[in-house]
Amino acid sequence: MSRKPELKGRAARLARLFPVGRANQAARTPFVLLVVLLLGSGLIGLLVLNSALSEGSFKLDDLQKQTKSLTDEEQALQRDIDAYSAPDALQRRARELGMVPGGDPAFLGSDGTVKGVPSTAALRATSQPPAPEAIGTPSAAGPTPAASAPVTAQASPPVTTPAPGLTPVTTPTTTPGR
């Protein structure tokens, strides 16, 4: 039979503080349960965090694909805009609408005098007139020549709609002091 060594002095006093046998195991049980509970909750927390990161990664991937798709669409639309804005495309579309190159403009001086002689626009040499909805509703009076009425710097030019096949003559104005 095994015999426990006897403790003397300070060691004996310390040994009395700790329970021996069944009581020692009973005191360890809550501690072991606490450690197991903490480890289990940590593991579950890591699994939840990992799944949340994976879900965020999938969302990020989807958003990156959508961004790439939208960027490609934007670039295609910009190419279309550039193609429609090219000078030769604008000229072709203007001719299809029945527009012709304008003539020489006249300018108003700061004192109200007309500088230069406006010329009429070149007429289009085609047999069919442009569609009325393309140029607006023609007025009964037709276009008003710019030099037919005295013009002052304060007066605004009358707005008229051209007859089919004609382009209105515009006279850019200058403001006094420029």
C-alpha positions as CSV (number, residue, x, y, z in Angstrom):
1,M,0.0,0.0,0.0
2,S,1.1,3.3,-0.9
3,R,1.7,5.8,1.7
4,K,1.6,9.5,1.3
5,P,4.6,11.3,2.5
6,E,4.0,13.5,5.3
7,L,4.5,17.2,4.8
8,K,6.0,19.4,7.4
9,G,6.0,23.1,8.0
10,R,5.0,25.4,5.2
11,A,4.3,22.6,2.7
12,A,1.8,21.1,5.1
13,R,-0.1,24.3,5.5
14,L,-0.3,24.7,1.7
15,A,-1.4,21.2,1.2
16,R,-4.3,21.8,3.6
17,L,-5.5,24.6,1.4
18,F,-6.1,22.3,-1.6
19,P,-8.8,19.7,-1.3
20,V,-7.7,16.1,-1.7
21,G,-9.5,13.3,-3.6
22,R,-13.1,13.7,-4.8
23,A,-13.3,17.2,-3.8
24,N,-10.4,18.1,-6.0
25,Q,-12.1,16.7,-9.1
26,A,-15.3,18.4,-8.2
27,A,-13.5,21.8,-8.1
28,R,-12.0,21.2,-11.5
29,T,-15.2,20.4,-13.4
30,P,-16.5,24.0,-13.7
31,F,-13.1,25.1,-14.9
32,V,-12.9,22.4,-17.6
33,L,-16.5,23.2,-18.7
34,L,-15.6,26.9,-18.9
35,V,-12.5,26.1,-21.1
36,V,-14.5,23.8,-23.3
37,L,-17.2,26.3,-23.7
38,L,-14.8,29.1,-24.6
39,L,-13.0,26.9,-27.1
40,G,-16.3,25.8,-28.7
41,S,-17.7,29.4,-28.9
42,G,-14.4,30.5,-30.4
43,L,-14.6,27.8,-33.0
44,I,-18.2,28.7,-33.9
45,G,-17.2,32.4,-34.1
46,L,-14.4,31.6,-36.5
47,L,-16.8,29.5,-38.7
48,V,-19.3,32.4,-38.8
49,L,-16.6,34.9,-39.5
50,N,-15.2,32.7,-42.3
51,S,-18.6,32.3,-43.9
52,A,-19.2,36.0,-43.7
53,L,-15.9,36.7,-45.4
54,S,-16.7,34.1,-48.1
55,E,-20.1,35.7,-48.7
56,G,-18.4,39.2,-49.0
57,S,-15.9,37.7,-51.4
58,F,-18.6,36.4,-53.7
59,K,-20.5,39.8,-53.6
60,L,-17.2,41.6,-54.4
61,D,-16.6,39.2,-57.3
62,D,-20.2,39.9,-58.7
63,L,-19.7,43.6,-58.3
64,Q,-16.4,43.5,-60.1
65,K,-18.0,41.6,-63.0
66,Q,-20.9,44.1,-63.1
67,T,-18.4,47.0,-63.1
68,K,-16.5,45.5,-66.0
69,S,-19.7,45.0,-67.9
70,L,-20.8,48.6,-67.3
71,T,-17.4,49.9,-68.2
72,D,-17.5,48.0,-71.5
73,E,-21.0,49.4,-72.2
74,E,-19.8,52.9,-71.4
75,Q,-16.9,52.6,-73.8
76,A,-19.2,51.3,-76.6
77,L,-21.5,54.2,-76.0
78,Q,-18.6,56.6,-76.1
79,R,-17.4,55.1,-79.4
80,D,-21.0,55.6,-80.8
81,I,-21.0,59.3,-79.6
82,D,-17.6,59.8,-81.1
83,A,-18.7,58.3,-84.4
84,Y,-21.9,60.5,-84.5
85,S,-19.9,63.6,-83.5
86,A,-17.3,63.2,-86.3
87,P,-17.4,66.1,-88.8
88,D,-18.0,63.9,-91.8
89,A,-20.9,62.2,-90.0
90,L,-22.4,65.5,-88.9
91,Q,-22.1,66.8,-92.5
92,R,-23.8,63.7,-93.9
93,R,-26.7,63.9,-91.4
94,A,-27.1,67.6,-92.0
95,R,-27.4,67.0,-95.7
96,E,-30.0,64.2,-95.0
97,L,-32.0,66.8,-93.1
98,G,-31.9,69.2,-96.0
99,M,-29.4,71.6,-94.5
100,V,-26.9,73.4,-96.6
101,P,-23.7,75.3,-95.8
102,G,-24.3,78.8,-94.6
103,G,-23.1,81.9,-96.4
104,D,-20.9,84.7,-95.2
105,P,-22.1,86.3,-91.9
106,A,-22.6,90.0,-91.1
107,F,-21.5,91.5,-87.8
108,L,-23.0,94.3,-85.8
109,G,-20.7,97.0,-84.4
110,S,-21.0,98.4,-80.9
111,D,-22.6,101.5,-82.4
112,G,-25.3,99.5,-84.2
113,T,-23.8,99.5,-87.7
114,V,-23.7,96.4,-89.8
115,K,-20.2,95.3,-90.9
116,G,-20.0,93.0,-93.9
117,V,-22.6,91.9,-96.3
118,P,-24.4,88.7,-95.5
119,S,-24.8,86.2,-98.3
120,T,-27.5,83.6,-98.7
121,A,-26.8,79.9,-98.1
122,A,-26.2,77.7,-101.1
123,L,-29.3,75.9,-102.2
124,R,-29.3,72.1,-102.3
125,A,-29.4,70.6,-105.8
126,T,-31.9,67.8,-105.2
127,S,-35.3,67.3,-106.6
128,Q,-37.1,66.4,-103.4
129,P,-37.5,68.9,-100.5
130,P,-36.6,67.9,-97.0
131,A,-39.3,66.6,-94.7
132,P,-41.3,69.4,-92.9
133,E,-40.8,67.8,-89.5
134,A,-37.0,67.9,-90.1
135,I,-36.9,71.7,-90.5
136,G,-40.0,72.9,-88.6
137,T,-43.2,74.5,-89.9
138,P,-42.5,77.1,-92.6
139,S,-43.8,80.6,-92.1
140,A,-45.9,82.5,-94.6
141,A,-43.4,85.3,-94.9
142,G,-40.3,83.2,-95.4
143,P,-36.9,84.2,-94.1
144,T,-36.3,87.8,-93.3
145,P,-33.0,89.2,-94.7
146,A,-30.7,90.5,-92.0
147,A,-30.1,93.9,-93.7
148,S,-33.7,94.8,-94.6
149,A,-34.5,96.5,-91.3
150,P,-32.3,98.8,-89.2
151,V,-30.7,96.9,-86.3
152,T,-29.7,98.3,-83.0
153,A,-27.4,96.7,-80.4
154,Q,-30.3,96.4,-77.9
155,A,-32.9,94.9,-80.3
156,S,-33.1,91.1,-80.7
157,P,-33.5,89.7,-84.2
158,P,-36.9,88.4,-85.1
159,V,-37.3,84.6,-85.0
160,T,-38.5,83.2,-88.3
161,T,-38.8,79.7,-89.6
162,P,-37.3,79.1,-93.1
163,A,-39.2,77.9,-96.1
164,P,-38.4,74.4,-97.3
165,G,-35.0,74.2,-98.9
166,L,-33.7,77.4,-97.4
167,T,-31.4,78.0,-94.4
168,P,-31.9,81.1,-92.2
169,V,-29.1,83.7,-92.3
170,T,-27.9,84.3,-88.8
171,T,-26.1,87.4,-87.8
172,P,-23.9,87.0,-84.7
173,T,-24.1,90.1,-82.5
174,T,-21.4,91.6,-80.4
175,T,-22.0,93.4,-77.1
176,P,-20.7,96.9,-76.5
177,G,-17.3,97.1,-74.7
178,R,-15.8,94.0,-76.3
